[in-house]
Amino acid sequence: MARTLLGLAVLVFALGALVAGCRTSDVDDANTESWTHATNTMFGTYAVQWRTLDGAPIPNNEPFQLIATVQRVADGSDVLGAQVVFQGDMPGHGHGMLREPRSTELGDGLYRIDGVLLHMAGRWIVHIDVIEAGRAERSTFTLDVD
């Protein structure tokens, strides 16, 4: 019984630490600077920055491309050879995106993401996952699409 309670306590602590580590940035303004969206991944390993490829505001119900840069927080080095995955959800509507974007590594820590479509106006929670050497970390952004 004591072992079960101890195991449960450890599980609750671990889940609490995981949730505390999953930060969501404030609502981002898509027109403020070159890298319009920036945050660290949930465990602080990677710094992820992105913007639309052409620097324009995020369009509503039109496909667009992103450019992202991924660097290691510890030393600022570029992340090469990672898999970068973009996902989006509208929690207020209970659905995600209609398309699955694809990423292409460009070198120097840059990744182009094609086929992004945020098909409705409103609040979107988007994630850029960085998968490197079998380990995944998530960055989370909140967007308001007009």
CNS distance restraints for C-alpha pairs under 8 A (distance, minus, plus):
assign (resid   1 and name CA) (resid   5 and name CA) 6.30 0.50 0.50
assign (resid   2 and name CA) (resid   6 and name CA) 6.09 0.50 0.50
assign (resid   3 and name CA) (resid   7 and name CA) 6.10 0.50 0.50
assign (resid   4 and name CA) (resid   8 and name CA) 6.14 0.50 0.50
assign (resid   5 and name CA) (resid   9 and name CA) 6.11 0.50 0.50
assign (resid   6 and name CA) (resid  10 and name CA) 6.23 0.50 0.50
assign (resid   7 and name CA) (resid  11 and name CA) 6.20 0.50 0.50
assign (resid   8 and name CA) (resid  12 and name CA) 6.18 0.50 0.50
assign (resid   9 and name CA) (resid  13 and name CA) 6.15 0.50 0.50
assign (resid  10 and name CA) (resid  14 and name CA) 6.11 0.50 0.50
assign (resid  11 and name CA) (resid  15 and name CA) 6.16 0.50 0.50
assign (resid  12 and name CA) (resid  16 and name CA) 6.09 0.50 0.50
assign (resid  13 and name CA) (resid  17 and name CA) 6.19 0.50 0.50
assign (resid  14 and name CA) (resid  18 and name CA) 6.20 0.50 0.50
assign (resid  15 and name CA) (resid  19 and name CA) 6.19 0.50 0.50
assign (resid  16 and name CA) (resid  20 and name CA) 6.07 0.50 0.50
assign (resid  17 and name CA) (resid  21 and name CA) 6.15 0.50 0.50
assign (resid  18 and name CA) (resid  22 and name CA) 6.52 0.50 0.50
assign (resid  21 and name CA) (resid  42 and name CA) 5.21 0.50 0.50
assign (resid  21 and name CA) (resid  43 and name CA) 6.16 0.50 0.50
assign (resid  22 and name CA) (resid  41 and name CA) 7.90 0.50 0.50
assign (resid  22 and name CA) (resid  42 and name CA) 4.77 0.50 0.50
assign (resid  22 and name CA) (resid  43 and name CA) 7.72 0.50 0.50
assign (resid  22 and name CA) (resid 138 and name CA) 7.98 0.50 0.50
assign (resid  22 and name CA) (resid 139 and name CA) 7.98 0.50 0.50
assign (resid  22 and name CA) (resid 140 and name CA) 7.79 0.50 0.50
assign (resid  23 and name CA) (resid  42 and name CA) 6.33 0.50 0.50
assign (resid  23 and name CA) (resid 139 and name CA) 7.91 0.50 0.50
assign (resid  23 and name CA) (resid 140 and name CA) 6.92 0.50 0.50
assign (resid  24 and name CA) (resid 139 and name CA) 7.83 0.50 0.50
assign (resid  24 and name CA) (resid 140 and name CA) 5.22 0.50 0.50
assign (resid  24 and name CA) (resid 141 and name CA) 5.73 0.50 0.50
assign (resid  24 and name CA) (resid 142 and name CA) 6.86 0.50 0.50
assign (resid  25 and name CA) (resid  39 and name CA) 6.85 0.50 0.50
assign (resid  25 and name CA) (resid 140 and name CA) 6.75 0.50 0.50
assign (resid  25 and name CA) (resid 141 and name CA) 5.39 0.50 0.50
assign (resid  25 and name CA) (resid 142 and name CA) 6.39 0.50 0.50
assign (resid  26 and name CA) (resid 141 and name CA) 7.44 0.50 0.50
assign (resid  26 and name CA) (resid 142 and name CA) 6.46 0.50 0.50
assign (resid  27 and name CA) (resid 141 and name CA) 7.36 0.50 0.50
assign (resid  27 and name CA) (resid 142 and name CA) 5.01 0.50 0.50
assign (resid  27 and name CA) (resid 143 and name CA) 5.57 0.50 0.50
assign (resid  27 and name CA) (resid 144 and name CA) 6.97 0.50 0.50
assign (resid  28 and name CA) (resid  36 and name CA) 7.45 0.50 0.50
assign (resid  28 and name CA) (resid  37 and name CA) 6.39 0.50 0.50
assign (resid  28 and name CA) (resid 141 and name CA) 7.39 0.50 0.50
assign (resid  28 and name CA) (resid 142 and name CA) 6.41 0.50 0.50
assign (resid  28 and name CA) (resid 143 and name CA) 5.71 0.50 0.50
assign (resid  28 and name CA) (resid 144 and name CA) 7.59 0.50 0.50
assign (resid  29 and name CA) (resid  36 and name CA) 6.93 0.50 0.50
assign (resid  29 and name CA) (resid  37 and name CA) 7.86 0.50 0.50
assign (resid  29 and name CA) (resid 143 and name CA) 7.77 0.50 0.50
assign (resid  30 and name CA) (resid  36 and name CA) 5.45 0.50 0.50
assign (resid  30 and name CA) (resid  37 and name CA) 7.24 0.50 0.50
assign (resid  30 and name CA) (resid  51 and name CA) 7.47 0.50 0.50
assign (resid  30 and name CA) (resid  56 and name CA) 7.86 0.50 0.50
assign (resid  30 and name CA) (resid  57 and name CA) 5.50 0.50 0.50
assign (resid  30 and name CA) (resid  58 and name CA) 6.75 0.50 0.50
assign (resid  31 and name CA) (resid  36 and name CA) 6.48 0.50 0.50
assign (resid  31 and name CA) (resid  55 and name CA) 7.71 0.50 0.50
assign (resid  31 and name CA) (resid  56 and name CA) 7.28 0.50 0.50
assign (resid  31 and name CA) (resid  57 and name CA) 6.16 0.50 0.50
assign (resid  32 and name CA) (resid  36 and name CA) 5.94 0.50 0.50
assign (resid  34 and name CA) (resid  51 and name CA) 7.18 0.50 0.50
assign (resid  34 and name CA) (resid  55 and name CA) 7.09 0.50 0.50
assign (resid  35 and name CA) (resid  49 and name CA) 5.93 0.50 0.50
assign (resid  35 and name CA) (resid  50 and name CA) 5.44 0.50 0.50
assign (resid  35 and name CA) (resid  51 and name CA) 5.47 0.50 0.50
assign (resid  36 and name CA) (resid  49 and name CA) 7.42 0.50 0.50
assign (resid  36 and name CA) (resid  50 and name CA) 6.30 0.50 0.50
assign (resid  36 and name CA) (resid  51 and name CA) 5.34 0.50 0.50
assign (resid  37 and name CA) (resid  49 and name CA) 5.50 0.50 0.50
assign (resid  37 and name CA) (resid  50 and name CA) 5.32 0.50 0.50
assign (resid  37 and name CA) (resid  51 and name CA) 6.33 0.50 0.50
assign (resid  37 and name CA) (resid 141 and name CA) 7.60 0.50 0.50
assign (resid  38 and name CA) (resid  47 and name CA) 7.32 0.50 0.50
assign (resid  38 and name CA) (resid  48 and name CA) 5.66 0.50 0.50
assign (resid  38 and name CA) (resid  49 and name CA) 4.20 0.50 0.50
assign (resid  38 and name CA) (resid  50 and name CA) 6.56 0.50 0.50
assign (resid  39 and name CA) (resid  47 and name CA) 5.94 0.50 0.50
assign (resid  39 and name CA) (resid  48 and name CA) 5.64 0.50 0.50
assign (resid  39 and name CA) (resid  49 and name CA) 6.63 0.50 0.50
assign (resid  39 and name CA) (resid 139 and name CA) 6.70 0.50 0.50
assign (resid  39 and name CA) (resid 140 and name CA) 7.66 0.50 0.50
assign (resid  39 and name CA) (resid 141 and name CA) 7.91 0.50 0.50
assign (resid  40 and name CA) (resid  44 and name CA) 5.47 0.50 0.50
assign (resid  40 and name CA) (resid  45 and name CA) 7.22 0.50 0.50
assign (resid  40 and name CA) (resid  46 and name CA) 5.58 0.50 0.50
assign (resid  40 and name CA) (resid  47 and name CA) 4.34 0.50 0.50
assign (resid  40 and name CA) (resid  48 and name CA) 5.84 0.50 0.50
assign (resid  40 and name CA) (resid  73 and name CA) 7.80 0.50 0.50
assign (resid  40 and name CA) (resid 139 and name CA) 6.13 0.50 0.50
assign (resid  41 and name CA) (resid  45 and name CA) 6.30 0.50 0.50
assign (resid  41 and name CA) (resid  46 and name CA) 5.44 0.50 0.50
assign (resid  41 and name CA) (resid  47 and name CA) 6.41 0.50 0.50
assign (resid  41 and name CA) (resid  48 and name CA) 7.09 0.50 0.50
assign (resid  41 and name CA) (resid 137 and name CA) 5.77 0.50 0.50
assign (resid  41 and name CA) (resid 138 and name CA) 5.08 0.50 0.50
assign (resid  41 and name CA) (resid 139 and name CA) 4.23 0.50 0.50
assign (resid  41 and name CA) (resid 140 and name CA) 7.51 0.50 0.50
assign (resid  42 and name CA) (resid 137 and name CA) 6.20 0.50 0.50
assign (resid  42 and name CA) (resid 138 and name CA) 5.66 0.50 0.50
assign (resid  42 and name CA) (resid 139 and name CA) 6.04 0.50 0.50
assign (resid  43 and name CA) (resid 137 and name CA) 6.89 0.50 0.50
assign (resid  44 and name CA) (resid  73 and name CA) 6.81 0.50 0.50
assign (resid  45 and name CA) (resid  72 and name CA) 5.86 0.50 0.50
assign (resid  45 and name CA) (resid  73 and name CA) 5.59 0.50 0.50
assign (resid  45 and name CA) (resid  74 and name CA) 7.12 0.50 0.50
assign (resid  45 and name CA) (resid 137 and name CA) 7.83 0.50 0.50
assign (resid  46 and name CA) (resid  70 and name CA) 6.42 0.50 0.50
assign (resid  46 and name CA) (resid  71 and name CA) 5.50 0.50 0.50
assign (resid  46 and name CA) (resid  72 and name CA) 4.57 0.50 0.50
assign (resid  46 and name CA) (resid  73 and name CA) 5.24 0.50 0.50
assign (resid  46 and name CA) (resid 130 and name CA) 7.93 0.50 0.50
assign (resid  46 and name CA) (resid 137 and name CA) 7.95 0.50 0.50
assign (resid  47 and name CA) (resid  70 and name CA) 5.73 0.50 0.50
assign (resid  47 and name CA) (resid  71 and name CA) 5.22 0.50 0.50
assign (resid  47 and name CA) (resid  72 and name CA) 6.12 0.50 0.50
assign (resid  47 and name CA) (resid  73 and name CA) 5.70 0.50 0.50
assign (resid  48 and name CA) (resid  68 and name CA) 6.93 0.50 0.50
assign (resid  48 and name CA) (resid  69 and name CA) 5.85 0.50 0.50
assign (resid  48 and name CA) (resid  70 and name CA) 4.82 0.50 0.50
assign (resid  48 and name CA) (resid  71 and name CA) 6.76 0.50 0.50
assign (resid  48 and name CA) (resid 128 and name CA) 7.87 0.50 0.50
assign (resid  48 and name CA) (resid 139 and name CA) 7.06 0.50 0.50
assign (resid  49 and name CA) (resid  68 and name CA) 5.53 0.50 0.50
assign (resid  49 and name CA) (resid  69 and name CA) 5.35 0.50 0.50
assign (resid  49 and name CA) (resid  70 and name CA) 6.75 0.50 0.50
assign (resid  50 and name CA) (resid  66 and name CA) 6.68 0.50 0.50
assign (resid  50 and name CA) (resid  67 and name CA) 5.58 0.50 0.50
assign (resid  50 and name CA) (resid  68 and name CA) 4.15 0.50 0.50
assign (resid  50 and name CA) (resid  69 and name CA) 6.38 0.50 0.50
assign (resid  51 and name CA) (resid  55 and name CA) 6.27 0.50 0.50
assign (resid  51 and name CA) (resid  66 and name CA) 5.63 0.50 0.50
assign (resid  51 and name CA) (resid  67 and name CA) 5.77 0.50 0.50
assign (resid  51 and name CA) (resid  68 and name CA) 6.73 0.50 0.50
assign (resid  52 and name CA) (resid  56 and name CA) 6.16 0.50 0.50
assign (resid  52 and name CA) (resid  57 and name CA) 7.17 0.50 0.50
assign (resid  52 and name CA) (resid  58 and name CA) 6.81 0.50 0.50
assign (resid  52 and name CA) (resid  64 and name CA) 7.25 0.50 0.50
assign (resid  52 and name CA) (resid  65 and name CA) 5.84 0.50 0.50
assign (resid  52 and name CA) (resid  66 and name CA) 4.30 0.50 0.50
assign (resid  52 and name CA) (resid  67 and name CA) 6.16 0.50 0.50
assign (resid  53 and name CA) (resid  64 and name CA) 7.82 0.50 0.50
assign (resid  53 and name CA) (resid  65 and name CA) 5.38 0.50 0.50
assign (resid  53 and name CA) (resid  66 and name CA) 4.72 0.50 0.50
assign (resid  53 and name CA) (resid  67 and name CA) 5.24 0.50 0.50
assign (resid  53 and name CA) (resid 112 and name CA) 7.87 0.50 0.50
assign (resid  58 and name CA) (resid  64 and name CA) 7.88 0.50 0.50
assign (resid  58 and name CA) (resid 145 and name CA) 6.77 0.50 0.50
assign (resid  59 and name CA) (resid  63 and name CA) 7.71 0.50 0.50
assign (resid  59 and name CA) (resid  64 and name CA) 7.49 0.50 0.50
assign (resid  59 and name CA) (resid 118 and name CA) 7.54 0.50 0.50
assign (resid  59 and name CA) (resid 145 and name CA) 7.23 0.50 0.50
assign (resid  59 and name CA) (resid 146 and name CA) 7.65 0.50 0.50
assign (resid  60 and name CA) (resid 117 and name CA) 7.82 0.50 0.50
assign (resid  60 and name CA) (resid 118 and name CA) 6.03 0.50 0.50
assign (resid  60 and name CA) (resid 119 and name CA) 5.87 0.50 0.50
assign (resid  60 and name CA) (resid 120 and name CA) 6.00 0.50 0.50
assign (resid  60 and name CA) (resid 121 and name CA) 5.97 0.50 0.50
assign (resid  60 and name CA) (resid 145 and name CA) 6.30 0.50 0.50
assign (resid  60 and name CA) (resid 146 and name CA) 6.38 0.50 0.50
assign (resid  61 and name CA) (resid 117 and name CA) 6.14 0.50 0.50
assign (resid  61 and name CA) (resid 118 and name CA) 5.61 0.50 0.50
assign (resid  61 and name CA) (resid 119 and name CA) 3.84 0.50 0.50
assign (resid  61 and name CA) (resid 120 and name CA) 5.95 0.50 0.50
assign (resid  61 and name CA) (resid 121 and name CA) 7.95 0.50 0.50
assign (resid  62 and name CA) (resid 117 and name CA) 5.92 0.50 0.50
assign (resid  62 and name CA) (resid 118 and name CA) 7.26 0.50 0.50
assign (resid  62 and name CA) (resid 119 and name CA) 6.97 0.50 0.50
assign (resid  63 and name CA) (resid 115 and name CA) 5.71 0.50 0.50
assign (resid  63 and name CA) (resid 116 and name CA) 5.40 0.50 0.50
assign (resid  63 and name CA) (resid 117 and name CA) 4.57 0.50 0.50
assign (resid  63 and name CA) (resid 118 and name CA) 7.59 0.50 0.50
assign (resid  64 and name CA) (resid 114 and name CA) 6.73 0.50 0.50
assign (resid  64 and name CA) (resid 115 and name CA) 6.03 0.50 0.50
assign (resid  64 and name CA) (resid 116 and name CA) 5.35 0.50 0.50
assign (resid  64 and name CA) (resid 117 and name CA) 6.54 0.50 0.50
assign (resid  65 and name CA) (resid 112 and name CA) 7.02 0.50 0.50
assign (resid  65 and name CA) (resid 113 and name CA) 5.56 0.50 0.50
assign (resid  65 and name CA) (resid 114 and name CA) 4.70 0.50 0.50
assign (resid  65 and name CA) (resid 115 and name CA) 6.28 0.50 0.50
assign (resid  65 and name CA) (resid 116 and name CA) 6.12 0.50 0.50
assign (resid  66 and name CA) (resid 112 and name CA) 5.72 0.50 0.50
assign (resid  66 and name CA) (resid 113 and name CA) 4.99 0.50 0.50
assign (resid  66 and name CA) (resid 114 and name CA) 6.69 0.50 0.50
assign (resid  66 and name CA) (resid 116 and name CA) 7.71 0.50 0.50
assign (resid  67 and name CA) (resid 110 and name CA) 6.91 0.50 0.50
assign (resid  67 and name CA) (resid 111 and name CA) 5.77 0.50 0.50
assign (resid  67 and name CA) (resid 112 and name CA) 4.58 0.50 0.50
assign (resid  67 and name CA) (resid 113 and name CA) 6.24 0.50 0.50
assign (resid  68 and name CA) (resid 110 and name CA) 5.64 0.50 0.50
assign (resid  68 and name CA) (resid 111 and name CA) 5.14 0.50 0.50
assign (resid  68 and name CA) (resid 112 and name CA) 6.34 0.50 0.50
assign (resid  68 and name CA) (resid 113 and name CA) 7.64 0.50 0.50
assign (resid  69 and name CA) (resid  78 and name CA) 7.92 0.50 0.50
assign (resid  69 and name CA) (resid 109 and name CA) 5.33 0.50 0.50
assign (resid  69 and name CA) (resid 110 and name CA) 4.50 0.50 0.50
assign (resid  69 and name CA) (resid 111 and name CA) 6.22 0.50 0.50
assign (resid  70 and name CA) (resid  78 and name CA) 6.21 0.50 0.50
assign (resid  70 and name CA) (resid  79 and name CA) 5.62 0.50 0.50
assign (resid  70 and name CA) (resid 109 and name CA) 5.30 0.50 0.50
assign (resid  70 and name CA) (resid 110 and name CA) 6.64 0.50 0.50
assign (resid  70 and name CA) (resid 111 and name CA) 7.93 0.50 0.50
assign (resid  71 and name CA) (resid  76 and name CA) 5.54 0.50 0.50
assign (resid  71 and name CA) (resid  77 and name CA) 5.38 0.50 0.50
assign (resid  71 and name CA) (resid  78 and name CA) 4.44 0.50 0.50
assign (resid  71 and name CA) (resid  79 and name CA) 5.22 0.50 0.50
assign (resid  71 and name CA) (resid 109 and name CA) 6.46 0.50 0.50
assign (resid  72 and name CA) (resid  76 and name CA) 5.05 0.50 0.50
assign (resid  72 and name CA) (resid  77 and name CA) 5.38 0.50 0.50
assign (resid  72 and name CA) (resid  78 and name CA) 6.46 0.50 0.50
assign (resid  72 and name CA) (resid  79 and name CA) 6.56 0.50 0.50
assign (resid  73 and name CA) (resid  77 and name CA) 7.82 0.50 0.50
assign (resid  78 and name CA) (resid 108 and name CA) 5.86 0.50 0.50
assign (resid  78 and name CA) (resid 109 and name CA) 4.43 0.50 0.50
assign (resid  79 and name CA) (resid 108 and name CA) 7.51 0.50 0.50
assign (resid  79 and name CA) (resid 109 and name CA) 4.89 0.50 0.50
assign (resid  80 and name CA) (resid 105 and name CA) 7.88 0.50 0.50
assign (resid  80 and name CA) (resid 107 and name CA) 6.74 0.50 0.50
assign (resid  80 and name CA) (resid 108 and name CA) 6.97 0.50 0.50
assign (resid  80 and name CA) (resid 109 and name CA) 5.60 0.50 0.50
assign (resid  81 and name CA) (resid 105 and name CA) 7.24 0.50 0.50
assign (resid  81 and name CA) (resid 132 and name CA) 7.31 0.50 0.50
assign (resid  82 and name CA) (resid 105 and name CA) 7.98 0.50 0.50
assign (resid  82 and name CA) (resid 130 and name CA) 6.50 0.50 0.50
assign (resid  82 and name CA) (resid 131 and name CA) 5.56 0.50 0.50
assign (resid  82 and name CA) (resid 132 and name CA) 4.76 0.50 0.50
assign (resid  82 and name CA) (resid 133 and name CA) 7.72 0.50 0.50
assign (resid  83 and name CA) (resid 103 and name CA) 7.69 0.50 0.50
assign (resid  83 and name CA) (resid 129 and name CA) 7.92 0.50 0.50
assign (resid  83 and name CA) (resid 130 and name CA) 5.92 0.50 0.50
assign (resid  83 and name CA) (resid 131 and name CA) 4.96 0.50 0.50
assign (resid  83 and name CA) (resid 132 and name CA) 6.49 0.50 0.50
assign (resid  84 and name CA) (resid 103 and name CA) 6.20 0.50 0.50
assign (resid  84 and name CA) (resid 111 and name CA) 7.38 0.50 0.50
assign (resid  84 and name CA) (resid 128 and name CA) 6.59 0.50 0.50
assign (resid  84 and name CA) (resid 129 and name CA) 5.63 0.50 0.50
assign (resid  84 and name CA) (resid 130 and name CA) 4.87 0.50 0.50
assign (resid  84 and name CA) (resid 131 and name CA) 6.36 0.50 0.50
assign (resid  85 and name CA) (resid 101 and name CA) 7.63 0.50 0.50
assign (resid  85 and name CA) (resid 102 and name CA) 7.26 0.50 0.50
assign (resid  85 and name CA) (resid 103 and name CA) 6.73 0.50 0.50
assign (resid  85 and name CA) (resid 127 and name CA) 7.83 0.50 0.50
assign (resid  85 and name CA) (resid 128 and name CA) 5.47 0.50 0.50
assign (resid  85 and name CA) (resid 129 and name CA) 5.03 0.50 0.50
assign (resid  85 and name CA) (resid 130 and name CA) 6.71 0.50 0.50
assign (resid  86 and name CA) (resid 100 and name CA) 7.98 0.50 0.50
assign (resid  86 and name CA) (resid 101 and name CA) 6.40 0.50 0.50
assign (resid  86 and name CA) (resid 102 and name CA) 7.79 0.50 0.50
assign (resid  86 and name CA) (resid 113 and name CA) 7.51 0.50 0.50
assign (resid  86 and name CA) (resid 126 and name CA) 7.19 0.50 0.50
assign (resid  86 and name CA) (resid 127 and name CA) 5.70 0.50 0.50
assign (resid  86 and name CA) (resid 128 and name CA) 4.63 0.50 0.50
assign (resid  86 and name CA) (resid 129 and name CA) 6.55 0.50 0.50
assign (resid  87 and name CA) (resid  96 and name CA) 7.88 0.50 0.50
assign (resid  87 and name CA) (resid  97 and name CA) 7.31 0.50 0.50
assign (resid  87 and name CA) (resid 100 and name CA) 7.50 0.50 0.50
assign (resid  87 and name CA) (resid 101 and name CA) 7.68 0.50 0.50
assign (resid  87 and name CA) (resid 126 and name CA) 5.60 0.50 0.50
assign (resid  87 and name CA) (resid 127 and name CA) 5.20 0.50 0.50
assign (resid  87 and name CA) (resid 128 and name CA) 6.58 0.50 0.50
assign (resid  88 and name CA) (resid  96 and name CA) 5.61 0.50 0.50
assign (resid  88 and name CA) (resid  97 and name CA) 5.72 0.50 0.50
assign (resid  88 and name CA) (resid 118 and name CA) 7.78 0.50 0.50
assign (resid  88 and name CA) (resid 124 and name CA) 6.51 0.50 0.50
assign (resid  88 and name CA) (resid 125 and name CA) 5.68 0.50 0.50
assign (resid  88 and name CA) (resid 126 and name CA) 4.11 0.50 0.50
assign (resid  88 and name CA) (resid 127 and name CA) 6.21 0.50 0.50
assign (resid  89 and name CA) (resid  94 and name CA) 7.55 0.50 0.50
assign (resid  89 and name CA) (resid  95 and name CA) 5.82 0.50 0.50
assign (resid  89 and name CA) (resid  96 and name CA) 3.93 0.50 0.50
assign (resid  89 and name CA) (resid  97 and name CA) 6.27 0.50 0.50
assign (resid  89 and name CA) (resid 124 and name CA) 5.62 0.50 0.50
assign (resid  89 and name CA) (resid 125 and name CA) 5.29 0.50 0.50
assign (resid  89 and name CA) (resid 126 and name CA) 6.29 0.50 0.50
assign (resid  90 and name CA) (resid  94 and name CA) 5.98 0.50 0.50
assign (resid  90 and name CA) (resid  95 and name CA) 5.56 0.50 0.50
assign (resid  90 and name CA) (resid  96 and name CA) 5.81 0.50 0.50
assign (resid  90 and name CA) (resid 122 and name CA) 7.78 0.50 0.50
assign (resid  90 and name CA) (resid 123 and name CA) 6.21 0.50 0.50
assign (resid  90 and name CA) (resid 124 and name CA) 4.74 0.50 0.50
assign (resid  90 and name CA) (resid 125 and name CA) 6.25 0.50 0.50
assign (resid  91 and name CA) (resid  95 and name CA) 6.72 0.50 0.50
assign (resid  91 and name CA) (resid 123 and name CA) 7.84 0.50 0.50
assign (resid  91 and name CA) (resid 124 and name CA) 7.21 0.50 0.50
assign (resid  91 and name CA) (resid 125 and name CA) 7.34 0.50 0.50
assign (resid  92 and name CA) (resid 123 and name CA) 7.48 0.50 0.50
assign (resid  97 and name CA) (resid 117 and name CA) 6.83 0.50 0.50
assign (resid  97 and name CA) (resid 118 and name CA) 6.38 0.50 0.50
assign (resid  97 and name CA) (resid 119 and name CA) 7.23 0.50 0.50
assign (resid  98 and name CA) (resid 117 and name CA) 7.18 0.50 0.50
assign (resid  98 and name CA) (resid 119 and name CA) 7.47 0.50 0.50
assign (resid  99 and name CA) (resid 115 and name CA) 7.04 0.50 0.50
assign (resid  99 and name CA) (resid 116 and name CA) 7.02 0.50 0.50
assign (resid  99 and name CA) (resid 117 and name CA) 6.57 0.50 0.50
assign (resid 100 and name CA) (resid 115 and name CA) 7.04 0.50 0.50
assign (resid 100 and name CA) (resid 116 and name CA) 7.33 0.50 0.50
assign (resid 101 and name CA) (resid 113 and name CA) 6.37 0.50 0.50
assign (resid 101 and name CA) (resid 114 and name CA) 5.51 0.50 0.50
assign (resid 101 and name CA) (resid 115 and name CA) 4.64 0.50 0.50
assign (resid 101 and name CA) (resid 116 and name CA) 5.27 0.50 0.50
assign (resid 102 and name CA) (resid 113 and name CA) 5.52 0.50 0.50
assign (resid 102 and name CA) (resid 114 and name CA) 5.33 0.50 0.50
assign (resid 102 and name CA) (resid 115 and name CA) 6.57 0.50 0.50
assign (resid 103 and name CA) (resid 111 and name CA) 6.34 0.50 0.50
assign (resid 103 and name CA) (resid 112 and name CA) 5.47 0.50 0.50
assign (resid 103 and name CA) (resid 113 and name CA) 4.22 0.50 0.50
assign (resid 103 and name CA) (resid 114 and name CA) 6.23 0.50 0.50
assign (resid 104 and name CA) (resid 111 and name CA) 5.50 0.50 0.50
assign (resid 104 and name CA) (resid 112 and name CA) 5.22 0.50 0.50
assign (resid 104 and name CA) (resid 113 and name CA) 6.43 0.50 0.50
assign (resid 105 and name CA) (resid 109 and name CA) 7.67 0.50 0.50
assign (resid 105 and name CA) (resid 110 and name CA) 6.20 0.50 0.50
assign (resid 105 and name CA) (resid 111 and name CA) 4.48 0.50 0.50
assign (resid 105 and name CA) (resid 112 and name CA) 6.49 0.50 0.50
assign (resid 106 and name CA) (resid 110 and name CA) 5.29 0.50 0.50
assign (resid 106 and name CA) (resid 111 and name CA) 5.41 0.50 0.50
assign (resid 106 and name CA) (resid 112 and name CA) 6.87 0.50 0.50
assign (resid 107 and name CA) (resid 111 and name CA) 7.42 0.50 0.50
assign (resid 118 and name CA) (resid 145 and name CA) 7.90 0.50 0.50
assign (resid 120 and name CA) (resid 145 and name CA) 7.49 0.50 0.50
assign (resid 121 and name CA) (resid 144 and name CA) 7.42 0.50 0.50
assign (resid 121 and name CA) (resid 145 and name CA) 4.89 0.50 0.50
assign (resid 121 and name CA) (resid 146 and name CA) 5.00 0.50 0.50
assign (resid 122 and name CA) (resid 144 and name CA) 5.41 0.50 0.50
assign (resid 122 and name CA) (resid 145 and name CA) 5.15 0.50 0.50
assign (resid 122 and name CA) (resid 146 and name CA) 6.44 0.50 0.50
assign (resid 123 and name CA) (resid 142 and name CA) 7.03 0.50 0.50
assign (resid 123 and name CA) (resid 143 and name CA) 5.66 0.50 0.50
assign (resid 123 and name CA) (resid 144 and name CA) 4.49 0.50 0.50
assign (resid 123 and name CA) (resid 145 and name CA) 6.35 0.50 0.50
assign (resid 124 and name CA) (resid 142 and name CA) 5.84 0.50 0.50
assign (resid 124 and name CA) (resid 143 and name CA) 5.10 0.50 0.50
assign (resid 124 and name CA) (resid 144 and name CA) 6.23 0.50 0.50
assign (resid 124 and name CA) (resid 145 and name CA) 7.34 0.50 0.50
assign (resid 125 and name CA) (resid 140 and name CA) 6.95 0.50 0.50
assign (resid 125 and name CA) (resid 141 and name CA) 5.79 0.50 0.50
assign (resid 125 and name CA) (resid 142 and name CA) 4.67 0.50 0.50
assign (resid 125 and name CA) (resid 143 and name CA) 6.32 0.50 0.50
assign (resid 126 and name CA) (resid 140 and name CA) 5.81 0.50 0.50
assign (resid 126 and name CA) (resid 141 and name CA) 5.27 0.50 0.50
assign (resid 126 and name CA) (resid 142 and name CA) 6.35 0.50 0.50
assign (resid 126 and name CA) (resid 143 and name CA) 7.44 0.50 0.50
assign (resid 127 and name CA) (resid 138 and name CA) 6.38 0.50 0.50
assign (resid 127 and name CA) (resid 139 and name CA) 5.45 0.50 0.50
assign (resid 127 and name CA) (resid 140 and name CA) 4.55 0.50 0.50
assign (resid 127 and name CA) (resid 141 and name CA) 6.29 0.50 0.50
assign (resid 128 and name CA) (resid 138 and name CA) 5.89 0.50 0.50
assign (resid 128 and name CA) (resid 139 and name CA) 5.25 0.50 0.50
assign (resid 128 and name CA) (resid 140 and name CA) 6.66 0.50 0.50
assign (resid 129 and name CA) (resid 136 and name CA) 6.54 0.50 0.50
assign (resid 129 and name CA) (resid 137 and name CA) 5.61 0.50 0.50
assign (resid 129 and name CA) (resid 138 and name CA) 4.34 0.50 0.50
assign (resid 129 and name CA) (resid 139 and name CA) 6.15 0.50 0.50
assign (resid 130 and name CA) (resid 136 and name CA) 5.57 0.50 0.50
assign (resid 130 and name CA) (resid 137 and name CA) 5.40 0.50 0.50
assign (resid 130 and name CA) (resid 138 and name CA) 6.37 0.50 0.50
assign (resid 131 and name CA) (resid 135 and name CA) 5.47 0.50 0.50
assign (resid 131 and name CA) (resid 136 and name CA) 4.26 0.50 0.50
assign (resid 131 and name CA) (resid 137 and name CA) 6.58 0.50 0.50
assign (resid 132 and name CA) (resid 136 and name CA) 6.51 0.50 0.50
